[in-house]
């Protein structure tokens, strides 16, 4: 009898341990949003997302809708960035239009990409000093476009910088004065603010990537990856088993996991990532 009691207690202990591991993500808030497209998170805890028609929505950290914006011309958003302190940036490849909005999602600058300077803007992202980085697919070049002066201030042949690359760019972000370019099935390439190649990181994000302090944050092979940008040291975390997360975003207060129809908002200090 004592032997069976010991076995039962051991089994219960193992079950509780497994349950604890599966539940370490803890409680979360939910934003249900069919036809969810792009998601971004600012450093104040506001969540921004777009639908497939290019409408922009703003939520607070509890998942409550507080604002929205509908452009005059409807078109899918290719890039959405809210991590900058002051502005929100959107770009549509289909419309060849960019838009910069304030924190209340009021447009402060919007225009079409000038055809006489950039023939086919495939990917675009905002940078410092009124700069928009643009990959011009027509001549396979990386251009710095000053949207205030309406001129290209720098032009680099990306096909020469990234020799033998397919240049199938799926994401591009500036962070800490560096440009990060994600190329499908190849990795993330890091360039300096003059467009010179620094190095390539072995990272294949499932959908998008973000940053937290000195960490590159993304999902790969159904795991959350936090990679040190300098050392490339990885910390790997198991994702919740009951949610098919495609993307992850983080700030000091929260972790977002999302797919094409739902966002989960986890308090960072109650998640496996509380040490970052």
LUMMAR-11089 format. One record per residue (C-alpha): residue in one letter; x, y, z. Coordinates in nm, 2 decimals, decimal comma. Example, Ala and Ser with C-alpha at 12.3 -4.5 7.8 and 13.67 -1.06 7.14 Angstrom:
2
<site><fise>A</fise><east>1,23</east><north>-0,45</north><up>0,78</up></site>
<site><fise>S</fise><east>1,37</east><north>-0,11</north><up>0,71</up></site>
REM end
This chain:
276
<site><fise>X</fise><east>0,00</east><north>0,00</north><up>0,00</up></site>
<site><fise>X</fise><east>0,28</east><north>0,24</north><up>0,09</up></site>
<site><fise>X</fise><east>0,46</east><north>0,16</north><up>-0,24</up></site>
<site><fise>X</fise><east>0,14</east><north>0,25</north><up>-0,44</up></site>
<site><fise>X</fise><east>0,10</east><north>0,57</north><up>-0,24</up></site>
<site><fise>X</fise><east>0,45</east><north>0,68</north><up>-0,31</up></site>
<site><fise>X</fise><east>0,40</east><north>0,60</north><up>-0,69</up></site>
<site><fise>X</fise><east>0,08</east><north>0,80</north><up>-0,69</up></site>
<site><fise>X</fise><east>0,24</east><north>1,10</north><up>-0,52</up></site>
<site><fise>X</fise><east>0,53</east><north>1,08</north><up>-0,77</up></site>
<site><fise>X</fise><east>0,28</east><north>1,08</north><up>-1,06</up></site>
<site><fise>X</fise><east>0,09</east><north>1,37</north><up>-0,91</up></site>
<site><fise>X</fise><east>0,41</east><north>1,56</north><up>-0,86</up></site>
<site><fise>X</fise><east>0,52</east><north>1,50</north><up>-1,23</up></site>
<site><fise>X</fise><east>0,17</east><north>1,61</north><up>-1,35</up></site>
<site><fise>X</fise><east>0,18</east><north>1,92</north><up>-1,15</up></site>
<site><fise>X</fise><east>0,53</east><north>2,00</north><up>-1,28</up></site>
<site><fise>X</fise><east>0,41</east><north>1,95</north><up>-1,64</up></site>
<site><fise>X</fise><east>0,10</east><north>2,16</north><up>-1,57</up></site>
<site><fise>X</fise><east>0,32</east><north>2,44</north><up>-1,43</up></site>
<site><fise>X</fise><east>0,55</east><north>2,44</north><up>-1,74</up></site>
<site><fise>X</fise><east>0,25</east><north>2,46</north><up>-1,97</up></site>
<site><fise>X</fise><east>0,09</east><north>2,73</north><up>-1,77</up></site>
<site><fise>X</fise><east>0,39</east><north>2,95</north><up>-1,71</up></site>
<site><fise>X</fise><east>0,26</east><north>3,20</north><up>-1,96</up></site>
<site><fise>X</fise><east>-0,01</east><north>3,28</north><up>-1,71</up></site>
<site><fise>X</fise><east>-0,32</east><north>3,50</north><up>-1,77</up></site>
<site><fise>X</fise><east>-0,37</east><north>3,71</north><up>-2,08</up></site>
<site><fise>X</fise><east>-0,60</east><north>3,95</north><up>-2,25</up></site>
<site><fise>X</fise><east>-0,74</east><north>3,88</north><up>-2,59</up></site>
<site><fise>X</fise><east>-0,81</east><north>4,08</north><up>-2,90</up></site>
<site><fise>X</fise><east>-1,02</east><north>3,88</north><up>-3,15</up></site>
<site><fise>X</fise><east>-0,98</east><north>4,03</north><up>-3,49</up></site>
<site><fise>X</fise><east>-1,07</east><north>3,83</north><up>-3,80</up></site>
<site><fise>X</fise><east>-0,86</east><north>3,92</north><up>-4,11</up></site>
<site><fise>X</fise><east>-0,58</east><north>4,06</north><up>-3,89</up></site>
<site><fise>X</fise><east>-0,28</east><north>4,16</north><up>-4,10</up></site>
<site><fise>X</fise><east>0,00</east><north>4,37</north><up>-3,95</up></site>
<site><fise>X</fise><east>0,06</east><north>4,43</north><up>-3,57</up></site>
<site><fise>X</fise><east>0,29</east><north>4,67</north><up>-3,39</up></site>
<site><fise>X</fise><east>0,35</east><north>4,77</north><up>-3,03</up></site>
<site><fise>X</fise><east>0,48</east><north>5,10</north><up>-2,90</up></site>
<site><fise>X</fise><east>0,68</east><north>5,16</north><up>-2,58</up></site>
<site><fise>X</fise><east>0,38</east><north>5,30</north><up>-2,39</up></site>
<site><fise>X</fise><east>0,18</east><north>4,97</north><up>-2,42</up></site>
<site><fise>X</fise><east>-0,05</east><north>5,07</north><up>-2,71</up></site>
<site><fise>X</fise><east>-0,12</east><north>4,81</north><up>-2,97</up></site>
<site><fise>X</fise><east>-0,17</east><north>4,90</north><up>-3,34</up></site>
<site><fise>X</fise><east>-0,30</east><north>4,67</north><up>-3,60</up></site>
<site><fise>X</fise><east>-0,43</east><north>4,68</north><up>-3,96</up></site>
<site><fise>X</fise><east>-0,69</east><north>4,48</north><up>-4,15</up></site>
<site><fise>X</fise><east>-0,65</east><north>4,35</north><up>-4,50</up></site>
<site><fise>X</fise><east>-0,81</east><north>4,67</north><up>-4,64</up></site>
<site><fise>X</fise><east>-0,55</east><north>4,90</north><up>-4,47</up></site>
<site><fise>X</fise><east>-0,76</east><north>5,04</north><up>-4,19</up></site>
<site><fise>X</fise><east>-0,56</east><north>5,11</north><up>-3,87</up></site>
<site><fise>X</fise><east>-0,68</east><north>5,04</north><up>-3,52</up></site>
<site><fise>X</fise><east>-0,54</east><north>5,13</north><up>-3,18</up></site>
<site><fise>X</fise><east>-0,59</east><north>4,93</north><up>-2,86</up></site>
<site><fise>X</fise><east>-0,48</east><north>4,98</north><up>-2,51</up></site>
<site><fise>X</fise><east>-0,29</east><north>4,73</north><up>-2,30</up></site>
<site><fise>X</fise><east>-0,61</east><north>4,56</north><up>-2,18</up></site>
<site><fise>X</fise><east>-0,72</east><north>4,49</north><up>-2,53</up></site>
<site><fise>X</fise><east>-0,98</east><north>4,77</north><up>-2,55</up></site>
<site><fise>X</fise><east>-1,03</east><north>4,96</north><up>-2,88</up></site>
<site><fise>X</fise><east>-0,97</east><north>5,33</north><up>-2,83</up></site>
<site><fise>X</fise><east>-0,91</east><north>5,47</north><up>-3,18</up></site>
<site><fise>X</fise><east>-0,92</east><north>5,39</north><up>-3,55</up></site>
<site><fise>X</fise><east>-0,82</east><north>5,55</north><up>-3,88</up></site>
<site><fise>X</fise><east>-0,95</east><north>5,47</north><up>-4,24</up></site>
<site><fise>X</fise><east>-0,75</east><north>5,61</north><up>-4,53</up></site>
<site><fise>X</fise><east>-0,92</east><north>5,77</north><up>-4,83</up></site>
<site><fise>X</fise><east>-0,76</east><north>5,52</north><up>-5,06</up></site>
<site><fise>X</fise><east>-0,80</east><north>5,16</north><up>-4,94</up></site>
<site><fise>X</fise><east>-0,51</east><north>4,92</north><up>-4,99</up></site>
<site><fise>X</fise><east>-0,32</east><north>4,66</north><up>-4,79</up></site>
<site><fise>X</fise><east>-0,05</east><north>4,78</north><up>-4,56</up></site>
<site><fise>X</fise><east>0,29</east><north>4,63</north><up>-4,62</up></site>
<site><fise>X</fise><east>0,47</east><north>4,79</north><up>-4,32</up></site>
<site><fise>X</fise><east>0,34</east><north>4,91</north><up>-3,99</up></site>
<site><fise>X</fise><east>0,57</east><north>5,05</north><up>-3,72</up></site>
<site><fise>X</fise><east>0,47</east><north>5,21</north><up>-3,39</up></site>
<site><fise>X</fise><east>0,79</east><north>5,15</north><up>-3,19</up></site>
<site><fise>X</fise><east>0,92</east><north>5,50</north><up>-3,27</up></site>
<site><fise>X</fise><east>0,87</east><north>5,74</north><up>-2,98</up></site>
<site><fise>X</fise><east>0,67</east><north>6,00</north><up>-3,17</up></site>
<site><fise>X</fise><east>0,53</east><north>5,87</north><up>-3,49</up></site>
<site><fise>X</fise><east>0,35</east><north>5,57</north><up>-3,65</up></site>
<site><fise>X</fise><east>0,46</east><north>5,47</north><up>-4,00</up></site>
<site><fise>X</fise><east>0,27</east><north>5,28</north><up>-4,26</up></site>
<site><fise>X</fise><east>0,36</east><north>5,19</north><up>-4,62</up></site>
<site><fise>X</fise><east>0,16</east><north>5,02</north><up>-4,89</up></site>
<site><fise>X</fise><east>0,34</east><north>4,84</north><up>-5,18</up></site>
<site><fise>X</fise><east>0,01</east><north>4,81</north><up>-5,37</up></site>
<site><fise>X</fise><east>-0,07</east><north>5,19</north><up>-5,35</up></site>
<site><fise>X</fise><east>0,30</east><north>5,30</north><up>-5,35</up></site>
<site><fise>X</fise><east>0,21</east><north>5,53</north><up>-5,06</up></site>
<site><fise>X</fise><east>0,36</east><north>5,60</north><up>-4,72</up></site>
<site><fise>X</fise><east>0,19</east><north>5,77</north><up>-4,42</up></site>
<site><fise>X</fise><east>0,32</east><north>5,91</north><up>-4,09</up></site>
<site><fise>X</fise><east>0,07</east><north>5,96</north><up>-3,81</up></site>
<site><fise>X</fise><east>0,10</east><north>6,10</north><up>-3,46</up></site>
<site><fise>X</fise><east>0,02</east><north>5,90</north><up>-3,14</up></site>
<site><fise>X</fise><east>-0,35</east><north>5,97</north><up>-3,18</up></site>
<site><fise>X</fise><east>-0,33</east><north>5,83</north><up>-3,54</up></site>
<site><fise>X</fise><east>-0,38</east><north>6,16</north><up>-3,71</up></site>
<site><fise>X</fise><east>-0,19</east><north>6,18</north><up>-4,03</up></site>
<site><fise>X</fise><east>0,10</east><north>6,44</north><up>-4,03</up></site>
<site><fise>X</fise><east>0,27</east><north>6,34</north><up>-4,35</up></site>
<site><fise>X</fise><east>0,14</east><north>6,12</north><up>-4,64</up></site>
<site><fise>X</fise><east>0,23</east><north>6,10</north><up>-5,00</up></site>
<site><fise>X</fise><east>0,29</east><north>5,87</north><up>-5,29</up></site>
<site><fise>X</fise><east>0,64</east><north>5,75</north><up>-5,35</up></site>
<site><fise>X</fise><east>0,78</east><north>5,98</north><up>-5,62</up></site>
<site><fise>X</fise><east>0,81</east><north>5,78</north><up>-5,94</up></site>
<site><fise>X</fise><east>1,09</east><north>6,00</north><up>-6,08</up></site>
<site><fise>X</fise><east>1,31</east><north>5,90</north><up>-5,79</up></site>
<site><fise>X</fise><east>1,19</east><north>5,55</north><up>-5,70</up></site>
<site><fise>X</fise><east>1,05</east><north>5,33</north><up>-5,97</up></site>
<site><fise>X</fise><east>0,90</east><north>5,04</north><up>-5,77</up></site>
<site><fise>X</fise><east>0,92</east><north>5,06</north><up>-5,39</up></site>
<site><fise>X</fise><east>0,89</east><north>4,70</north><up>-5,28</up></site>
<site><fise>X</fise><east>0,97</east><north>4,75</north><up>-4,91</up></site>
<site><fise>X</fise><east>1,00</east><north>5,06</north><up>-4,70</up></site>
<site><fise>X</fise><east>1,07</east><north>5,15</north><up>-4,34</up></site>
<site><fise>X</fise><east>1,11</east><north>5,47</north><up>-4,14</up></site>
<site><fise>X</fise><east>1,45</east><north>5,58</north><up>-4,01</up></site>
<site><fise>X</fise><east>1,61</east><north>5,87</north><up>-3,83</up></site>
<site><fise>X</fise><east>1,63</east><north>6,23</north><up>-3,95</up></site>
<site><fise>X</fise><east>1,32</east><north>6,23</north><up>-4,18</up></site>
<site><fise>X</fise><east>1,45</east><north>5,93</north><up>-4,37</up></site>
<site><fise>X</fise><east>1,25</east><north>5,64</north><up>-4,53</up></site>
<site><fise>X</fise><east>1,46</east><north>5,34</north><up>-4,63</up></site>
<site><fise>X</fise><east>1,32</east><north>5,20</north><up>-4,96</up></site>
<site><fise>X</fise><east>1,41</east><north>4,89</north><up>-5,15</up></site>
<site><fise>X</fise><east>1,36</east><north>4,98</north><up>-5,52</up></site>
<site><fise>X</fise><east>1,29</east><north>4,65</north><up>-5,70</up></site>
<site><fise>X</fise><east>1,33</east><north>4,81</north><up>-6,04</up></site>
<site><fise>X</fise><east>1,71</east><north>4,86</north><up>-6,00</up></site>
<site><fise>X</fise><east>1,76</east><north>4,63</north><up>-5,69</up></site>
<site><fise>X</fise><east>1,89</east><north>4,93</north><up>-5,49</up></site>
<site><fise>X</fise><east>1,85</east><north>5,05</north><up>-5,14</up></site>
<site><fise>X</fise><east>1,76</east><north>5,42</north><up>-5,12</up></site>
<site><fise>X</fise><east>1,74</east><north>5,67</north><up>-4,84</up></site>
<site><fise>X</fise><east>1,45</east><north>5,90</north><up>-4,92</up></site>
<site><fise>X</fise><east>1,42</east><north>6,23</north><up>-4,73</up></site>
<site><fise>X</fise><east>1,04</east><north>6,28</north><up>-4,73</up></site>
<site><fise>X</fise><east>1,07</east><north>6,64</north><up>-4,61</up></site>
<site><fise>X</fise><east>1,30</east><north>6,75</north><up>-4,89</up></site>
<site><fise>X</fise><east>1,15</east><north>6,50</north><up>-5,13</up></site>
<site><fise>X</fise><east>1,48</east><north>6,37</north><up>-5,25</up></site>
<site><fise>X</fise><east>1,70</east><north>6,05</north><up>-5,25</up></site>
<site><fise>X</fise><east>2,00</east><north>6,13</north><up>-5,03</up></site>
<site><fise>X</fise><east>2,17</east><north>5,80</north><up>-5,06</up></site>
<site><fise>X</fise><east>2,16</east><north>5,51</north><up>-5,31</up></site>
<site><fise>X</fise><east>2,32</east><north>5,17</north><up>-5,27</up></site>
<site><fise>X</fise><east>2,31</east><north>4,87</north><up>-5,52</up></site>
<site><fise>X</fise><east>2,17</east><north>4,61</north><up>-5,28</up></site>
<site><fise>X</fise><east>2,24</east><north>4,33</north><up>-5,54</up></site>
<site><fise>X</fise><east>2,61</east><north>4,40</north><up>-5,50</up></site>
<site><fise>X</fise><east>2,61</east><north>4,44</north><up>-5,12</up></site>
<site><fise>X</fise><east>2,42</east><north>4,12</north><up>-5,08</up></site>
<site><fise>X</fise><east>2,59</east><north>3,91</north><up>-5,35</up></site>
<site><fise>X</fise><east>2,40</east><north>3,60</north><up>-5,46</up></site>
<site><fise>X</fise><east>2,10</east><north>3,68</north><up>-5,26</up></site>
<site><fise>X</fise><east>1,75</east><north>3,64</north><up>-5,40</up></site>
<site><fise>X</fise><east>1,66</east><north>3,98</north><up>-5,25</up></site>
<site><fise>X</fise><east>1,32</east><north>3,84</north><up>-5,16</up></site>
<site><fise>X</fise><east>1,28</east><north>4,08</north><up>-4,87</up></site>
<site><fise>X</fise><east>1,00</east><north>4,00</north><up>-4,62</up></site>
<site><fise>X</fise><east>1,08</east><north>4,27</north><up>-4,36</up></site>
<site><fise>X</fise><east>1,30</east><north>4,57</north><up>-4,30</up></site>
<site><fise>X</fise><east>1,35</east><north>4,77</north><up>-3,98</up></site>
<site><fise>X</fise><east>1,59</east><north>5,04</north><up>-3,85</up></site>
<site><fise>X</fise><east>1,70</east><north>4,99</north><up>-3,49</up></site>
<site><fise>X</fise><east>1,98</east><north>5,15</north><up>-3,29</up></site>
<site><fise>X</fise><east>2,11</east><north>5,32</north><up>-3,61</up></site>
<site><fise>X</fise><east>2,13</east><north>4,99</north><up>-3,79</up></site>
<site><fise>X</fise><east>1,92</east><north>4,85</north><up>-4,07</up></site>
<site><fise>X</fise><east>1,79</east><north>4,50</north><up>-4,04</up></site>
<site><fise>X</fise><east>1,67</east><north>4,32</north><up>-4,36</up></site>
<site><fise>X</fise><east>1,50</east><north>3,99</north><up>-4,35</up></site>
<site><fise>X</fise><east>1,54</east><north>3,79</north><up>-4,67</up></site>
<site><fise>X</fise><east>1,33</east><north>3,48</north><up>-4,71</up></site>
<site><fise>X</fise><east>1,51</east><north>3,15</north><up>-4,64</up></site>
<site><fise>X</fise><east>1,84</east><north>3,33</north><up>-4,61</up></site>
<site><fise>X</fise><east>1,85</east><north>3,52</north><up>-4,27</up></site>
<site><fise>X</fise><east>1,86</east><north>3,87</north><up>-4,14</up></site>
<site><fise>X</fise><east>2,13</east><north>4,10</north><up>-4,28</up></site>
<site><fise>X</fise><east>2,25</east><north>4,40</north><up>-4,07</up></site>
<site><fise>X</fise><east>2,37</east><north>4,71</north><up>-4,24</up></site>
<site><fise>X</fise><east>2,50</east><north>5,04</north><up>-4,10</up></site>
<site><fise>X</fise><east>2,33</east><north>5,37</north><up>-4,15</up></site>
<site><fise>X</fise><east>2,52</east><north>5,42</north><up>-4,47</up></site>
<site><fise>X</fise><east>2,39</east><north>5,09</north><up>-4,62</up></site>
<site><fise>X</fise><east>2,72</east><north>4,90</north><up>-4,57</up></site>
<site><fise>X</fise><east>2,69</east><north>4,53</north><up>-4,48</up></site>
<site><fise>X</fise><east>2,80</east><north>4,45</north><up>-4,12</up></site>
<site><fise>X</fise><east>2,70</east><north>4,09</north><up>-4,09</up></site>
<site><fise>X</fise><east>2,43</east><north>3,82</north><up>-4,15</up></site>
<site><fise>X</fise><east>2,24</east><north>3,67</north><up>-3,86</up></site>
<site><fise>X</fise><east>2,12</east><north>3,31</north><up>-3,89</up></site>
<site><fise>X</fise><east>1,75</east><north>3,38</north><up>-3,82</up></site>
<site><fise>X</fise><east>1,44</east><north>3,27</north><up>-4,01</up></site>
<site><fise>X</fise><east>1,14</east><north>3,43</north><up>-3,85</up></site>
<site><fise>X</fise><east>0,80</east><north>3,27</north><up>-3,92</up></site>
<site><fise>X</fise><east>0,64</east><north>3,62</north><up>-3,95</up></site>
<site><fise>X</fise><east>0,81</east><north>3,94</north><up>-3,88</up></site>
<site><fise>X</fise><east>1,06</east><north>4,03</north><up>-3,60</up></site>
<site><fise>X</fise><east>1,09</east><north>4,29</north><up>-3,33</up></site>
<site><fise>X</fise><east>1,34</east><north>4,42</north><up>-3,07</up></site>
<site><fise>X</fise><east>1,37</east><north>4,44</north><up>-2,69</up></site>
<site><fise>X</fise><east>1,67</east><north>4,63</north><up>-2,56</up></site>
<site><fise>X</fise><east>1,97</east><north>4,45</north><up>-2,73</up></site>
<site><fise>X</fise><east>1,76</east><north>4,15</north><up>-2,83</up></site>
<site><fise>X</fise><east>1,62</east><north>4,05</north><up>-3,17</up></site>
<site><fise>X</fise><east>1,28</east><north>3,89</north><up>-3,10</up></site>
<site><fise>X</fise><east>1,10</east><north>3,65</north><up>-3,34</up></site>
<site><fise>X</fise><east>0,93</east><north>3,31</north><up>-3,37</up></site>
<site><fise>X</fise><east>1,11</east><north>3,03</north><up>-3,55</up></site>
<site><fise>X</fise><east>1,01</east><north>2,66</north><up>-3,56</up></site>
<site><fise>X</fise><east>0,72</east><north>2,72</north><up>-3,31</up></site>
<site><fise>X</fise><east>0,96</east><north>2,87</north><up>-3,05</up></site>
<site><fise>X</fise><east>1,01</east><north>3,22</north><up>-2,93</up></site>
<site><fise>X</fise><east>1,37</east><north>3,33</north><up>-2,99</up></site>
<site><fise>X</fise><east>1,55</east><north>3,61</north><up>-2,81</up></site>
<site><fise>X</fise><east>1,88</east><north>3,67</north><up>-2,98</up></site>
<site><fise>X</fise><east>2,15</east><north>3,91</north><up>-2,87</up></site>
<site><fise>X</fise><east>2,23</east><north>4,13</north><up>-3,17</up></site>
<site><fise>X</fise><east>2,61</east><north>4,14</north><up>-3,10</up></site>
<site><fise>X</fise><east>2,69</east><north>3,80</north><up>-2,97</up></site>
<site><fise>X</fise><east>2,40</east><north>3,61</north><up>-3,15</up></site>
<site><fise>X</fise><east>2,35</east><north>3,41</north><up>-2,83</up></site>
<site><fise>X</fise><east>2,00</east><north>3,27</north><up>-2,83</up></site>
<site><fise>X</fise><east>1,75</east><north>3,22</north><up>-2,55</up></site>
<site><fise>X</fise><east>1,47</east><north>2,99</north><up>-2,67</up></site>
<site><fise>X</fise><east>1,12</east><north>2,97</north><up>-2,51</up></site>
<site><fise>X</fise><east>0,84</east><north>2,73</north><up>-2,55</up></site>
<site><fise>X</fise><east>0,51</east><north>2,89</north><up>-2,68</up></site>
<site><fise>X</fise><east>0,17</east><north>2,82</north><up>-2,53</up></site>
<site><fise>X</fise><east>0,04</east><north>2,49</north><up>-2,65</up></site>
<site><fise>X</fise><east>-0,31</east><north>2,61</north><up>-2,70</up></site>
<site><fise>X</fise><east>-0,23</east><north>2,89</north><up>-2,94</up></site>
<site><fise>X</fise><east>-0,08</east><north>2,88</north><up>-3,29</up></site>
<site><fise>X</fise><east>0,13</east><north>3,20</north><up>-3,26</up></site>
<site><fise>X</fise><east>0,29</east><north>3,32</north><up>-3,58</up></site>
<site><fise>X</fise><east>0,45</east><north>3,64</north><up>-3,45</up></site>
<site><fise>X</fise><east>0,58</east><north>3,79</north><up>-3,12</up></site>
<site><fise>X</fise><east>0,63</east><north>4,15</north><up>-3,01</up></site>
<site><fise>X</fise><east>0,76</east><north>4,27</north><up>-2,67</up></site>
<site><fise>X</fise><east>0,82</east><north>4,58</north><up>-2,46</up></site>
<site><fise>X</fise><east>0,91</east><north>4,62</north><up>-2,09</up></site>
<site><fise>X</fise><east>0,55</east><north>4,57</north><up>-1,98</up></site>
<site><fise>X</fise><east>0,40</east><north>4,31</north><up>-2,21</up></site>
<site><fise>X</fise><east>0,45</east><north>4,03</north><up>-2,46</up></site>
<site><fise>X</fise><east>0,22</east><north>4,00</north><up>-2,77</up></site>
<site><fise>X</fise><east>0,16</east><north>3,67</north><up>-2,94</up></site>
<site><fise>X</fise><east>-0,05</east><north>3,68</north><up>-3,25</up></site>
<site><fise>X</fise><east>-0,18</east><north>3,50</north><up>-3,56</up></site>
<site><fise>X</fise><east>-0,42</east><north>3,59</north><up>-3,84</up></site>
<site><fise>X</fise><east>-0,73</east><north>3,63</north><up>-3,62</up></site>
<site><fise>X</fise><east>-0,62</east><north>3,69</north><up>-3,26</up></site>
<site><fise>X</fise><east>-0,37</east><north>3,87</north><up>-3,04</up></site>
<site><fise>X</fise><east>-0,29</east><north>3,76</north><up>-2,69</up></site>
<site><fise>X</fise><east>-0,15</east><north>4,02</north><up>-2,44</up></site>
<site><fise>X</fise><east>0,06</east><north>3,87</north><up>-2,16</up></site>
<site><fise>X</fise><east>0,21</east><north>4,07</north><up>-1,87</up></site>
<site><fise>X</fise><east>0,59</east><north>4,03</north><up>-1,92</up></site>
<site><fise>X</fise><east>0,66</east><north>3,99</north><up>-1,55</up></site>
<site><fise>X</fise><east>0,43</east><north>3,68</north><up>-1,54</up></site>
<site><fise>X</fise><east>0,57</east><north>3,52</north><up>-1,86</up></site>
<site><fise>X</fise><east>0,87</east><north>3,30</north><up>-1,92</up></site>
<site><fise>X</fise><east>1,04</east><north>3,62</north><up>-2,06</up></site>
<site><fise>X</fise><east>1,03</east><north>3,81</north><up>-1,73</up></site>
<site><fise>X</fise><east>1,42</east><north>3,81</north><up>-1,72</up></site>
<site><fise>X</fise><east>1,46</east><north>4,02</north><up>-2,03</up></site>
REM end
